[in-house]
Amino acid sequence: MRASDDAARATTMSNSEILCVGEVLWDALPAGLFLGGAPFNVACHLRAAGRTVSMVSRVGADRLGEEVLRRAPWYGVGADLIQVDAELPTGLVRVNVDERGNAEYEILEPAAWDAIALDGSLVRRAEAAGAIVFGTVAQRRSRTRATLEKLWESDALMVFDANLRPPYDDREVVRRSLSSADIVKVSERELARIADWFGLRGDVRAQAAALAEEFECGTVCVTRGREGAALWRDGRWTEEPGVRSRRARHRGRGRRVPGARPCRSPRRRRRSGHSASCESHRRVCRDPVRCGPARPTRRHIAAAARRPVATFPTPLARSMTARPPDGLQRRDESLADR
């Protein structure tokens, strides 16, 4: 059984590269443009935890694509497996938030990450990888889906982060993904949806156990919002309560991005030693490690949403070329000097 091999492979994963496969895109939020996509957010968190991680995706030959390739290394995420498409644009999501704070998402089509290609370098890296993380959204089109199915043939630990997003929550895609996964991560709501599809009965614990048995995966992680998370692993059920955090929440496609938080406290700015970057309480610190990249204004967001592959206005271009701190990564002088 695959479950019995999970522990052995997990011990080798700590020193091996992890590949996060799928969408990398820009969330056009009322507060600004945010680099995201669930697989990319996972990659950022893994790197923050000390893992070697690379993003496998595709961007357009446009300004947004350039920024993806330039910013990913700021977070320590490898970008050499992010392909560039000469025709399709970089992914963009329009996010509309109502008065109650509820968000509606519009994933613009087509996008470059719909056409992730299988090439020799990707195959070699997948064969040497310790784990491969994937979801469902990137499988909405046949080309990326076919590439991902080929990657499932490698010996890496397969981690399925469901991330069900209508209208791309296809039952057959989910079934094939579950059948290929060693570890499954779902929210409580997603688990209920999957349980309804495949006839898994009982409460959350029983559904997680049934899912692990039905699809022969040794580990099922269930996130529960404020209530924390629960883990079914090799027949054992563990619950972890939620932890209150003061960090600002990133409301976009996927989950929270490390370091994307406002820097509003003068005392915090003095203590962290980068007060010059935080110009006022209405700005966001330009230090991508401590406080995330600078964000453009709403006017620029609206312009970007209307023209996802057009050249950005000069103020936005300047904010996007803010340099990372010295010593973090090699600075891209060709872009910074524009």
N, C-alpha and C positions, 0 to 999 in steps of 0.2 A: 504494500500500500504506500501511496505517496506520502501520507501523513507521517509514517515512521521515518522517512528520510529528511523531514523538515529540519530537525534539530542538528543533524550532521551538516546540512548545507548552510544553516544559519551560522555555525561556528566559523565557516570560511568566508562568510559574507562581509565580516567586519574589515577585512583587508582587501576586499575586491570592490571594483567599481559597481555602482548602482546606476542603471539606466531608467530614466523617466520618459515614457513614450506618450506623445499625444499633443494636445493643443497648447501653444503658447500664444497669447493674445493680449490686447489692450482693452481694459474695462473703461468705457467712457462714462464716468460717474459725475454727478453734479459737482463734486469737490475736486475733480481733476482726472487725468489719465493715469491709470494704474496698470503696471505690468503684471499679468496674472495668467490664469488658466490653471485648473486643478493639478495637472502633472508638474507644472513649473513651481507651483507653491509647495508641493511635496518635496521637490528637489531642493528648494531653499531651506526647508526645515531639516532635511537630511544633512545638508552641508553644515547647518548651524549645530547639528549634533555630532559633527566631526567625521562624517562619511564622505568618501570620494564619490561624486555624483555628476552625471552628464545628462543634458537634455537632448532628446531625440525628437525633432519637430521640423517644421518647414515654415519659412517666412517669405514675404514678397521682396522683390528688388525695389524697395521704396523706403521712405524715411522711417516709417514705423519699424520696418524690418532691420534697418541699420541700428536703430536704438535697442532692439532686442539683442542683437549680436554684441553690442557694446556694453549693455547693462548686465547681462547674465553673469559675466565674470566678476562684477562688483560683489555679487553674492557668493562667489566661489563656485558657481555652477559651470561645468564645462559646456562650451557652445560649439565645439568643432563638429558635432553631429547634427547641428541645426542646418538644414539645407536651405538654399535660396531658389525661389521659383521666379522665372523670368516673366510669367504671365499673371499668375494669381496673386492677389494682394495679401498683406499680412492680416491676421485675424483681428477683428474688432467687435466688441459687444457694446451695444447701447443699453444703458441701465437707467430706467425711469423710476424714481422714488416718489410715492404719494405722500399726503400729509401725515399719515400714520407711520411712515417709515417702511412700508412694504415696497419691495423692489420687483420690477418686471424686467426681464432680460430679452433682448433681441440679438441673437447671434447672426451677424451678417454673413451672407453667402454670395459667391463662393469664397473660400479662404485657402491660403497656401497649405495649412496643416491638413487639409483634406487629401493631399497628394504626397504624403511621405513615401519616398521610394526606398526600396531595398537595394543597397549596394554592397560592394565587397567590404568596405570599412565597417559598416554597420553590422554585417554578419560576423566579422571577426571580433568586434567589441562585445557583441551579444554572447558569443561562445565563451568569452573570458569573464563575463560579468557575474557578480555574485547574486544579483537580483534584478528583475525587470518589473517596473511599476506601470500599470496601464489602467484606463477607464473605459467608459462607453461613448462619450461624446465624440472622440476622435474616430470612432468606428462608424460614423454616419455615412461615409462614402466608401466605395469598394476598394479604392487603391490603398488608402491607409489601413483599412481593415485587413486586406491581403498581406500587407507588410507585417502587421502585428501578428497575424496567424503564423507566419513563417518564423517569427522570433520565438513563438511558443515552443518551437521544436528544440530550442537550446536547453542546456542543463541548468540554467539559472533558476533561482527561486522566483516563482511568478506571484506577484502581489496585485490583486484586483481591487482597485478603489472605485467602487461602482459609480458614484457621482451621477445618479440618474437625473436627466434634465429633459423634460418634454420639449419638443416632440421626438427626441432622439433616444427615448427609453424603450428600445426594441426588445421584446421578449426573447427572440432567437439569439440576438447578439449577447444578451445577458446570460443565456443558457450556455453558449459556447465559451464565454469568458469564465464563468464559474467552473466549467468542466476542465479548464486549463490552469486554474489557479491553485496555488498552495496556501496562500493567505488571502482572506477576503475582508475588506473593510467596508462597512455599510452604516448608514445612519439608521436610527430606529424606524423612521418612516420608510426608508428604502427597504429595510428588512420586511416590513409589513407588506409592501408591494410585491416583493419577490416571493414571500410566503403565499400570497394569494395566487400568483402565477403557477407555482409548482406544488401547491397543496400541502404546505408545511403548517402543521397545527400547533396550538398551544400558545403560551406566553412567549416573551422575548427570548428567554433562556431556552425553552423547548424548540423555538424556531431556529435559533442559532445552532443548536445541537443537530437538528434535523437537516439543516443546510450542509453542515460539515459532513454528515453521514451520506447524504444524497449525492454530493459532488466530490467526496473523498478529499476534502481539504482539512488539514489539521488545525487551522487557526481561523477563527471568525471574530473580528473586532466590531463592536456595535457602539457607535457614538450616540450620546443621549442629550446633547445640548447642555443646559445648566446642570443636569443630573450627572454629568461626567461620562464615563464610558464603561463598557463591560467586555470581557474577553472569554471566549470559549477556546480552550487549547488542549488538545489531546484528552478530552473527556472531563476537563476541569473548568469550572465557571468562576471567574473573578470579577468583582465590581470595584470601580474606583470613582469616588465622588468628584463632582466638579470643583474647580478652584476659581475663586473670584479674581478677576484681573482688571486693572485700570487701563490697560493698553487699548487704544482706539481700535475699533473693528473695521476690517476691510470688507465692504459689502460689494462683492463682485462675483464673477464666475470662479468657482473653486473656493478655497478657504483662505485663511489669513496668511499674509505675506510677512515674513520676519522683517522687523525694522521699519515697517510702514506705519509710523505713529507720529503725531504732531509733537513738536518741541516747544511748549508754551511757557514753561517755568523759567524765569531769569536765574533762579538759584540752580536749577538743573543745568542750564546752559553754562554757568560759571564753573560748576563742578566738573562737567564733561570736557571743558576746555575748548569749546568750538562756538563761542558766542557770536563770532563774526558771521557765522553761517546763518544764524537765526535772526533775521532782520527785524521782525516784529511778531506779535502774537498771532497775526493773521497769515504769516508765512510758515512754511514747513522747512525744517533744517535740510540743507543740501547734503549732509553727510549720509551716504547710503547705508552705512553700517549702523549708526546710532539711531537715525531718525527717518531714513528713506529718502529717495530722490526728491528734488524740488517738483512741485506740481504747477501746471499752468492754470490760467483763469477759466471761468465758465465760458467766456466768449471764445477762447481757443478750443475748449472742449466741443462746443457746438460746431465750430468750423471743421474740427477733425472728424466729427461724426458725419457731417455732410460730405466730406471729401477724405475718405479713409486712406487714399494713396496719393493725395496731392501734397505739394510742398507746404510745410507749415509756415505760419506767420513768423516773422523774425523774433519777437519776444519769446515765443514758445521754443523756437530753435535754440535760443540762448539758454533757456532753462533746461533744455534736454541735454545740452553739452556741458552741464556742470560737472566738474572733475571730481573723482573720488579722492579720498584722503591719501596723502603720500604714504607709500609703502604697502597699500592695500593690493593694487594691481598695477600693471604697466599701463600708463595713461595713453589714450588714443589721441595723439597730437594732431593727426590729420583732421579729425572731427572737431576737436576742441579749438582749433585755430580758425574755424570757418566763421 
